[in-house]
Amino acid sequence: MTCLDDLLVSLPDDLLMMRHLHAVYGEWLLKDCRWDFVVDNVKGARIIFLGKGSTHAELLAMAQEEYNLDMST
């Protein structure tokens, strides 16, 4: 067994079922008939971890928390 095998054996099943989603904060801009995605270098990127039963509402809540978004407007 390798060190990685030892780690995988010792992880709980719920962690093994998690998937990660790469989220990048920015905005799409239309310029000269072309769409470009401009990354917000202050807010940057995050990795959001999703479990097998994660819902869309939970994903939104995680993104709001990670990026400190006010969704009341």
Rosetta blueprint (number, residue, H / E / L):
1 M L
2 T L
3 C H
4 L H
5 D H
6 D H
7 L H
8 L H
9 V H
10 S H
11 L L
12 P L
13 D H
14 D H
15 L H
16 L H
17 M L
18 M L
19 R E
20 H E
21 L E
22 H E
23 A E
24 V E
25 Y L
26 G E
27 E E
28 W E
29 L E
30 L E
31 K E
32 D L
33 C L
34 R E
35 W E
36 D E
37 F E
38 V E
39 V E
40 D L
41 N L
42 V L
43 K L
44 G L
45 A E
46 R E
47 I E
48 I E
49 F E
50 L E
51 G L
52 K L
53 G L
54 S L
55 T L
56 H H
57 A H
58 E H
59 L H
60 L H
61 A H
62 M H
63 A H
64 Q H
65 E H
66 E H
67 Y L
68 N L
69 L L
70 D L
71 M L
72 S L
73 T L
